[in-house]
Structures are given as structure tokens and as C-alpha cells.
Amino acid sequence: MSKATSLPSFSRNEVAKHHTAADLWVIIDGYVYDLTQFQALHPGGAPPLKRLAGKDATVDFYSIHRKNVLNDSRFLKLKVGTLQGFKATQATEPSTPFAESDFVRKHSPYYNASHRRFRSAVRSFVDAEIVPTCVEDDENGEDPSLELNMKMGQLGILAAVCGKISTKIGYSKIQCGDVSLEEFDYFHELILCEEFKRFGAYGLSDGLLGGLSIGLPVILNFGSPYLLETVAKPCLRGEKRICLAISEPYAGSDVARIRCDAKLSEDRSHYIVNGVKKWITGGRFADFFTTLCKTEGGFALLVIERNNAVSTKAIKTSYSSAAGTAYVEFNDALVPVENLVGEEGLGFSYTMYNFNHERWGMAVGGNRMSRLMLEEAFRWAAGRQVFKRKLIDQPVIRFKMAQMAAEIESVHSMIEDITYQMCNMTSEEINKDLAGPIALLKYKQTRAASLVADTVCQIFGGRALTRSGMGVFVEKFQRSYKMQAILGGSEEILADLAIRQSMKTIGPIPAKL
């Protein structure tokens, strides 16, 4: 017998008898709670509880709280009974239109049974292992645990981040969802990107997957058997962590301006690396740094293992320290020549090779965060009452919802169209033909995120600026959406790239038509 059915049942009149500070009961969603001892712990103080003593507090509760608050172990202990005549179906949380893409809501030509199976499995993992503490973990900014990293490795989630190229080191199946890598495609990756942004903690998500998603693919694509064995395998198993070290204080979007240099030792057995890298996602806790350096032969990409000559300092960013963003110093770091990725002189090309895939993934994850904001806005507007009407009953609020929905859905349509093209192209074709469209996609996505950030903030009011309660995810979004417009190439750079790429396909434009 479940706890809910074993609880005693009370009439409203019986609950009403417990209406004093010394004996305080309330009804929430058909359940009876004894809040007598909880008054001293209530974040909002005792007065709001005293006003509702002995009464049905359902409307008041949902106007400022989430339903999942009641599932916290602390509040489950406060549940003393059920309301007579209560049926579970009457306990409803505000519905949330647009909370899922069309694929999840109904039908889509892009997805099959393996995609649905994969989404269900990834979501179950995220909900069980990450969601319960994601707000605290993101806020505290601690390093994501190695134990969780290894769980993701065992389930093949880390291999899924890198996609089909994981077959180069023996992977044939993603255990999470039981998906073979033969059938694995960019829509599976799209699903993974969305599910790891769906829980609303952008920094924590980047700390879990960000470093590997941009630091490892280049090794899988161009690395030697030695690097595949010593670096790629332990990273995909979750035993080690990796990051991409490109940006410097002197070079952001203009990658060619980097100064970090690598010189061969006299016996030509090692590179001696000196320089700094900045804004390196996952750098604070990485074991390996996929690092772009300047050499006598041009640009080289080196895998540098953490040692005494490598130091990292945390960079406190606006969104969360859980991303592990770091300032990295290489002081006469000795790097075996075996750690050179591909050929010396081609490092810049290798770096550029994954940029389109990286930008596509950023756009997917960023738009899923925007979708979460729309979902949060619906939840808030459906429960909050202003001037004796729910917010959702105000035409101006519905207009704001429509603005957000139109932007989010249009970006999602662009994402799915480009993803379909990617599924039917080689990597070379993607880099040649989709660099412009992907740049335009990311520009559009970050512009949409700006509108969403402004709009959802106005709907939530003061709660959008508070790091707790109903607006906690909105506040986090306010601290992360501008980052999306900078990382992976700034909006202005990408918008220009999109047009320059499109002009290549049509040749010179005549002065007069």
C-alpha cells in the first residue's frame, strides 16, 4: 500500500479546526499538511502560513511555488492526510504549451523509433542523476563529480557526444537507449544536446559535456593510434576529462592571433610549450588540454597532459563556475612529440574542422534553454493572479507568449532542416556548404534568446532576478543568454560569415541588374 492511500482522510471542517500558530494545518492539492513546526523554517516567514491556517492553500501555493517542492523529503514528512473526496486527477499543475518540440508532442518526418528510445533513456538518466541537485550544483559551482562522469561513460553518453567517430576506438553501441552507432545520426546528437540543457543549468551542463564535446572530436578525427588509446579511450570511458584550449587574452574570434608557442627540444623528442589560454570551458578540472600552438612549421595542435608545468585558475563567469571555466598557463611544459595531433602546420585547419559542428550544438542547446523559458512563463502565468485575473488571461501576456513561441519554433525549424542536411552530407561537405547556414542559425538563435530573455523577465517581474523560488531558472537564463552570443564566434562575426559564404555560391553581383 502506498503512503498516499494509507494516510487518514479529513473533511474540510476537520482541517479548519487546526487554524492557530500552535496547531497549523493547510490543504494543498488535496493533501493535508501539518506546518506547525515548519513555520520557523519557512523561507517566507510565518505570517503567510498563519493567514492560511486551516484553509485550502492550493491557489496561494502554486502562485509562488513549483509542484516539485512538495516532493522534497522535508515536505513529504509534513503530509498527514488527504482531503475527503479528493481525486488525484483534480491536482493539476498549469499545462505548458510549447514545452516540447513537435517531435515529442506529435509527429515529425525526421525521427524514428531509435530517436524516441534514445530521448526517453537520456531523459530518465538526466532526471535521476542530475535534476535533483542541478540548481544547487550549478549555484555552488563545484566540479562535476568524476563518479557521474564515469556513469555517463559506462552508458555511452560520452561516446554519443562524439557520434559515429567513436567507432574508431571500438564503440558499436550506445547503451543508453540501446542505439547502434550504425544507426546513430545527428538527430540523436540533437536530442542529447536538448536533454542536457532541458534542466536549466547551463553552466553545469557545460561542465558535464562541454569540454569533451569540443576537445575530443579533433583527436578522434585526426589523432594517431597512440592518442586514441591513451587519450580518447579513457575520456570516453569517463575516467579522464578533456577540454579545448584555443582562446587567449589576445585572440577570441580571431583565432590566428594566438601567441602560445611550442618549440622542439634539442633531441626533438618533446615540444616545449609556453603561453596562456583563457575562457577554457572545463579547463579547471581537465586532465588533457587539446591546445593550439604556434611552431616553426606553423600552427600545431597538441594534447597537453596536466602536470607541474600546467596550472589552471578558475575564471568566475556570469553564468556558473560549474562549467569549470579556466585561465590556463603553460610554463615550459614538456609535451611528447607523440602528442601532436595529425601533422605540424595543419593545427589551424584541424581546429576549424569542428567549428561548424560546435556552433550547431550550441544553437541546439541554446534554443532548448529558450524553450524552457517559455515553459516557465506558461507555468507562472497560469498560476499567478494579478488584479483578480490570472496573468495568462491578460492579452498583453498572451502576446508576449506568442512572440517567444514564434521565435523558438522558427529557430527549431531551422535546426531540424540543417540537421537533416548534415545527416545526408560528409563532414567535408558540411564544412563547405553548411558553414554559412550554420553561422546564420547560431546568429538567429542568439537573437531569439535575447528576445526571450527580455520577455520572460518582464513576465516574471522581480522573481526573474532572484536566485531561488519560482524564478530560479529565469534568473539563470538572464546570466547565460549573452554568453551564447559570444562563444563559438560572436553574433556579428557569424552574421558576416553567413553572407560571405552565401556570396561564394553565386559569384560576383553585378552593379546594375
PEPE-V346820 format. One record per residue. N is the residue number from 1. PHI is phi in whole degrees, -180 to 180 (999 if undefined). PSI is psi as a letter, one per 40 degrees, with the letter a starting at -180 (999 if undefined). NEAR is the number of other C-alpha atoms within 8 Angstrom. Layout:
[[N | PHI | PSI | NEAR] [N | PHI | PSI | NEAR]]
//
This chain:
[[1 | 999 | h | 4] [2 | -75 | i | 5] [3 | -61 | d | 6] [4 | -61 | d | 7] [5 | -79 | e | 6] [6 | -88 | e | 7] [7 | -74 | i | 9] [8 | -69 | i | 7] [9 | -109 | h | 8] [10 | -127 | i | 11] [11 | -83 | i | 8] [12 | -61 | d | 9] [13 | -65 | d | 6] [14 | -67 | d | 8] [15 | -64 | d | 15] [16 | -62 | d | 11] [17 | -71 | e | 7] [18 | -99 | g | 11] [19 | -121 | e | 14] [20 | -116 | i | 9] [21 | -63 | d | 8] [22 | -83 | e | 5] [23 | -154 | g | 9] [24 | -116 | h | 14] [25 | -115 | i | 16] [26 | -141 | i | 15] [27 | -109 | h | 15] [28 | -134 | h | 11] [29 | 56 | f | 8] [30 | 86 | e | 11] [31 | -110 | i | 11] [32 | -105 | h | 15] [33 | -121 | h | 12] [34 | -96 | h | 12] [35 | -104 | e | 11] [36 | -55 | d | 10] [37 | -79 | d | 7] [38 | -76 | e | 7] [39 | -53 | d | 10] [40 | -71 | e | 7] [41 | -101 | e | 7] [42 | -62 | h | 8] [43 | -57 | d | 4] [44 | -91 | e | 5] [45 | 86 | i | 10] [46 | -79 | d | 9] [47 | -52 | d | 6] [48 | -61 | d | 8] [49 | -74 | d | 10] [50 | -61 | d | 11] [51 | -66 | d | 6] [52 | -102 | e | 11] [53 | -57 | h | 14] [54 | 80 | e | 14] [55 | -117 | i | 12] [56 | -83 | h | 9] [57 | -105 | e | 10] [58 | -59 | d | 9] [59 | -63 | d | 8] [60 | -63 | d | 7] [61 | -62 | d | 9] [62 | -73 | e | 12] [63 | -77 | e | 10] [64 | -137 | e | 9] [65 | -131 | i | 9] [66 | -92 | i | 8] [67 | -63 | d | 8] [68 | -68 | e | 6] [69 | -59 | d | 8] [70 | -71 | e | 7] [71 | -89 | e | 8] [72 | -65 | h | 8] [73 | -56 | d | 6] [74 | -64 | d | 6] [75 | -87 | d | 10] [76 | -62 | d | 9] [77 | -70 | d | 7] [78 | -85 | e | 9] [79 | -77 | h | 10] [80 | -114 | e | 11] [81 | -180 | a | 12] [82 | -120 | i | 13] [83 | -86 | h | 13] [84 | -58 | h | 8] [85 | 83 | e | 4] [86 | -71 | h | 8] [87 | -121 | h | 7] [88 | -57 | d | 6] [89 | -67 | d | 5] [90 | -80 | e | 7] [91 | -88 | g | 8] [92 | -125 | h | 6] [93 | -95 | i | 7] [94 | -49 | h | 8] [95 | -68 | i | 7] [96 | -132 | g | 9] [97 | -60 | i | 7] [98 | 68 | e | 9] [99 | -71 | d | 9] [100 | -127 | i | 9] [101 | -73 | i | 9] [102 | -56 | d | 8] [103 | -56 | d | 9] [104 | -81 | d | 7] [105 | -71 | d | 7] [106 | -148 | b | 6] [107 | -125 | i | 7] [108 | -159 | i | 7] [109 | -79 | e | 4] [110 | -92 | e | 7] [111 | -119 | i | 10] [112 | -125 | a | 6] [113 | -61 | d | 6] [114 | -67 | d | 9] [115 | -66 | d | 11] [116 | -67 | d | 9] [117 | -65 | d | 10] [118 | -66 | d | 14] [119 | -60 | d | 13] [120 | -61 | d | 9] [121 | -70 | d | 10] [122 | -64 | d | 12] [123 | -63 | d | 9] [124 | -62 | d | 8] [125 | -64 | d | 9] [126 | -62 | d | 11] [127 | -65 | d | 9] [128 | -84 | d | 8] [129 | -101 | d | 8] [130 | -119 | d | 9] [131 | -58 | d | 10] [132 | -55 | d | 7] [133 | -122 | e | 7] [134 | -63 | d | 11] [135 | -65 | d | 8] [136 | -65 | d | 7] [137 | -64 | d | 12] [138 | -68 | d | 14] [139 | -73 | d | 9] [140 | -71 | d | 8] [141 | 73 | f | 12] [142 | -74 | i | 8] [143 | -63 | h | 9] [144 | -56 | i | 11] [145 | -69 | i | 6] [146 | -67 | d | 8] [147 | -61 | d | 6] [148 | -66 | d | 9] [149 | -60 | d | 12] [150 | -71 | d | 11] [151 | -63 | d | 9] [152 | -65 | d | 12] [153 | -67 | d | 14] [154 | -64 | d | 10] [155 | -84 | e | 10] [156 | 83 | e | 14] [157 | -65 | d | 12] [158 | -68 | d | 14] [159 | -66 | d | 12] [160 | -64 | d | 13] [161 | -59 | d | 11] [162 | -92 | e | 11] [163 | 73 | a | 12] [164 | -63 | d | 10] [165 | -67 | e | 9] [166 | -66 | e | 13] [167 | -64 | d | 9] [168 | -65 | e | 7] [169 | -118 | f | 9] [170 | 98 | e | 6] [171 | -74 | h | 10] [172 | -126 | e | 9] [173 | -149 | i | 9] [174 | -95 | h | 15] [175 | -61 | d | 10] [176 | -70 | h | 11] [177 | 94 | e | 12] [178 | 53 | f | 9] [179 | -112 | h | 12] [180 | -75 | i | 9] [181 | -69 | e | 13] [182 | -67 | d | 6] [183 | -95 | e | 6] [184 | -66 | h | 11] [185 | -139 | a | 10] [186 | -68 | d | 11] [187 | -73 | d | 12] [188 | -65 | d | 12] [189 | -64 | d | 11] [190 | -57 | d | 10] [191 | -60 | d | 11] [192 | -62 | d | 12] [193 | -59 | d | 11] [194 | -67 | d | 11] [195 | -67 | d | 12] [196 | -89 | e | 10] [197 | -115 | e | 14] [198 | -61 | d | 9] [199 | -83 | e | 8] [200 | 85 | e | 10] [201 | -113 | g | 12] [202 | -60 | d | 12] [203 | -64 | d | 12] [204 | -63 | d | 15] [205 | -60 | d | 12] [206 | -65 | d | 13] [207 | -66 | d | 15] [208 | -77 | d | 10] [209 | -127 | e | 10] [210 | -60 | d | 13] [211 | -62 | d | 16] [212 | -67 | d | 15] [213 | -64 | d | 11] [214 | -113 | e | 12] [215 | -95 | d | 14] [216 | -97 | d | 14] [217 | -53 | d | 12] [218 | -65 | d | 13] [219 | -72 | d | 13] [220 | -63 | d | 12] [221 | -78 | d | 7] [222 | -126 | e | 9] [223 | -74 | i | 13] [224 | -75 | i | 9] [225 | -54 | d | 6] [226 | -62 | d | 8] [227 | -70 | d | 13] [228 | -62 | d | 13] [229 | -78 | d | 10] [230 | -90 | d | 8] [231 | -117 | d | 9] [232 | -64 | d | 13] [233 | -61 | d | 10] [234 | -63 | d | 11] [235 | -70 | d | 12] [236 | -74 | d | 12] [237 | -77 | e | 13] [238 | 89 | e | 15] [239 | -79 | d | 11] [240 | -129 | i | 11] [241 | -127 | i | 12] [242 | -136 | i | 16] [243 | -144 | i | 18] [244 | -106 | h | 15] [245 | -112 | g | 13] [246 | -117 | d | 11] [247 | -62 | i | 14] [248 | -136 | i | 12] [249 | -57 | d | 8] [250 | -98 | e | 8] [251 | -146 | h | 11] [252 | -114 | c | 9] [253 | -64 | d | 9] [254 | -87 | g | 6] [255 | -60 | d | 9] [256 | -64 | e | 6] [257 | -90 | e | 7] [258 | -60 | i | 12] [259 | -117 | e | 9] [260 | -56 | h | 12] [261 | -119 | i | 10] [262 | -131 | h | 11] [263 | -118 | h | 9] [264 | -70 | i | 10] [265 | -69 | i | 9] [266 | -58 | d | 5] [267 | -87 | e | 6] [268 | 58 | f | 8] [269 | -96 | e | 9] [270 | -139 | i | 11] [271 | -98 | i | 14] [272 | -107 | h | 12] [273 | -106 | h | 15] [274 | -134 | h | 12] [275 | 151 | a | 10] [276 | -133 | i | 11] [277 | -129 | i | 14] [278 | -135 | i | 12] [279 | 63 | f | 10] [280 | -90 | h | 16] [281 | -64 | h | 15] [282 | 79 | e | 16] [283 | -67 | d | 18] [284 | -64 | d | 12] [285 | -122 | e | 8] [286 | -72 | i | 12] [287 | -92 | d | 9] [288 | -128 | i | 13] [289 | -123 | h | 16] [290 | -80 | h | 14] [291 | -118 | h | 11] [292 | -88 | h | 14] [293 | -130 | i | 15] [294 | -98 | h | 13] [295 | -130 | i | 12] [296 | -62 | d | 5] [297 | -94 | e | 8] [298 | 111 | a | 10] [299 | -79 | i | 13] [300 | -133 | i | 17] [301 | -107 | h | 17] [302 | -117 | i | 13] [303 | -96 | h | 12] [304 | -105 | h | 10] [305 | -86 | i | 8] [306 | -60 | h | 11] [307 | -154 | a | 6] [308 | -65 | d | 5] [309 | -91 | e | 11] [310 | -118 | h | 11] [311 | -128 | i | 10] [312 | -131 | i | 10] [313 | -125 | h | 8] [314 | -67 | h | 10] [315 | -106 | h | 10] [316 | -80 | h | 7] [317 | -101 | i | 7] [318 | -70 | d | 6] [319 | -90 | d | 9] [320 | -176 | i | 13] [321 | -73 | e | 16] [322 | -64 | e | 17] [323 | -72 | e | 16] [324 | 71 | f | 16] [325 | -60 | h | 16] [326 | -141 | i | 15] [327 | -101 | h | 15] [328 | -114 | h | 13] [329 | -117 | h | 12] [330 | -115 | h | 12] [331 | -116 | g | 9] [332 | 52 | f | 8] [333 | -73 | h | 11] [334 | -89 | h | 9] [335 | -122 | h | 13] [336 | -56 | i | 9] [337 | -61 | d | 9] [338 | -65 | e | 6] [339 | -90 | e | 10] [340 | -75 | h | 13] [341 | -84 | h | 15] [342 | 65 | b | 10] [343 | -113 | i | 8] [344 | -66 | h | 13] [345 | 100 | e | 10] [346 | -108 | e | 12] [347 | -58 | d | 16] [348 | -64 | d | 12] [349 | -64 | d | 7] [350 | -62 | d | 11] [351 | -63 | d | 11] [352 | -69 | d | 8] [353 | -57 | d | 9] [354 | -99 | e | 11] [355 | -61 | d | 9] [356 | -66 | d | 14] [357 | -63 | d | 7] [358 | -62 | d | 11] [359 | -67 | d | 12] [360 | -60 | d | 12] [361 | -62 | d | 10] [362 | -64 | d | 11] [363 | -67 | d | 13] [364 | -62 | d | 13] [365 | -65 | d | 12] [366 | -64 | d | 14] [367 | -71 | d | 13] [368 | -68 | d | 11] [369 | -65 | d | 12] [370 | -62 | d | 12] [371 | -62 | d | 13] [372 | -61 | d | 11] [373 | -63 | d | 14] [374 | -65 | d | 15] [375 | -61 | d | 12] [376 | -62 | d | 10] [377 | -63 | d | 12] [378 | -64 | d | 14] [379 | -60 | d | 12] [380 | -67 | d | 11] [381 | -67 | d | 13] [382 | -77 | e | 11] [383 | -108 | d | 12] [384 | -83 | h | 11] [385 | -108 | h | 10] [386 | -134 | h | 7] [387 | 53 | f | 4] [388 | 67 | e | 5] [389 | -135 | i | 8] [390 | -69 | i | 12] [391 | -55 | d | 12] [392 | -66 | e | 10] [393 | -84 | e | 8] [394 | -89 | h | 9] [395 | -55 | d | 7] [396 | -65 | d | 6] [397 | -72 | d | 12] [398 | -64 | d | 10] [399 | -64 | d | 8] [400 | -63 | d | 9] [401 | -60 | d | 11] [402 | -64 | d | 8] [403 | -59 | d | 8] [404 | -65 | d | 13] [405 | -61 | d | 11] [406 | -63 | d | 8] [407 | -67 | d | 9] [408 | -64 | d | 13] [409 | -69 | d | 9] [410 | -67 | d | 8] [411 | -65 | d | 13] [412 | -63 | d | 11] [413 | -64 | d | 8] [414 | -61 | d | 9] [415 | -60 | d | 12] [416 | -66 | d | 9] [417 | -64 | d | 8] [418 | -66 | d | 11] [419 | -62 | d | 10] [420 | -63 | d | 11] [421 | -62 | d | 8] [422 | -60 | d | 10] [423 | -66 | e | 8] [424 | -115 | f | 6] [425 | -132 | i | 9] [426 | -80 | i | 7] [427 | -60 | d | 6] [428 | -64 | d | 7] [429 | -67 | d | 9] [430 | -60 | d | 12] [431 | -67 | d | 10] [432 | -82 | d | 7] [433 | -102 | d | 7] [434 | -111 | e | 11] [435 | -57 | d | 12] [436 | -67 | d | 13] [437 | -58 | d | 9] [438 | -69 | d | 13] [439 | -62 | d | 14] [440 | -66 | d | 11] [441 | -60 | d | 13] [442 | -65 | d | 14] [443 | -61 | d | 13] [444 | -63 | d | 9] [445 | -63 | d | 13] [446 | -73 | d | 15] [447 | -67 | d | 9] [448 | -64 | d | 12] [449 | -63 | d | 12] [450 | -65 | d | 10] [451 | -64 | d | 9] [452 | -62 | d | 12] [453 | -59 | d | 14] [454 | -66 | d | 8] [455 | -71 | d | 10] [456 | -67 | d | 13] [457 | -64 | d | 11] [458 | -66 | d | 8] [459 | -70 | d | 9] [460 | -82 | d | 11] [461 | 65 | b | 8] [462 | -61 | d | 6] [463 | -66 | d | 11] [464 | -69 | e | 14] [465 | -111 | e | 10] [466 | -113 | h | 10] [467 | -84 | f | 8] [468 | -165 | i | 6] [469 | 71 | a | 10] [470 | -63 | d | 10] [471 | -99 | e | 13] [472 | -60 | d | 12] [473 | -77 | d | 10] [474 | -66 | d | 14] [475 | -62 | d | 13] [476 | -63 | d | 13] [477 | -64 | d | 13] [478 | -61 | d | 10] [479 | -92 | e | 10] [480 | -122 | d | 11] [481 | -67 | d | 13] [482 | -72 | d | 10] [483 | -60 | d | 8] [484 | -59 | d | 10] [485 | -81 | e | 12] [486 | -117 | d | 9] [487 | -67 | i | 7] [488 | 77 | e | 9] [489 | 114 | h | 10] [490 | -67 | i | 10] [491 | -53 | d | 11] [492 | -65 | d | 7] [493 | -63 | d | 9] [494 | -71 | d | 13] [495 | -62 | d | 11] [496 | -65 | d | 8] [497 | -61 | d | 10] [498 | -59 | d | 14] [499 | -73 | d | 9] [500 | -63 | d | 9] [501 | -66 | d | 10] [502 | -67 | d | 9] [503 | -68 | d | 9] [504 | -64 | d | 7] [505 | -83 | e | 6] [506 | -116 | e | 7] [507 | 78 | a | 6] [508 | -61 | i | 5] [509 | -92 | h | 5] [510 | -64 | i | 5] [511 | -65 | d | 4] [512 | -126 | h | 3] [513 | -98 | 999 | 3]]
//
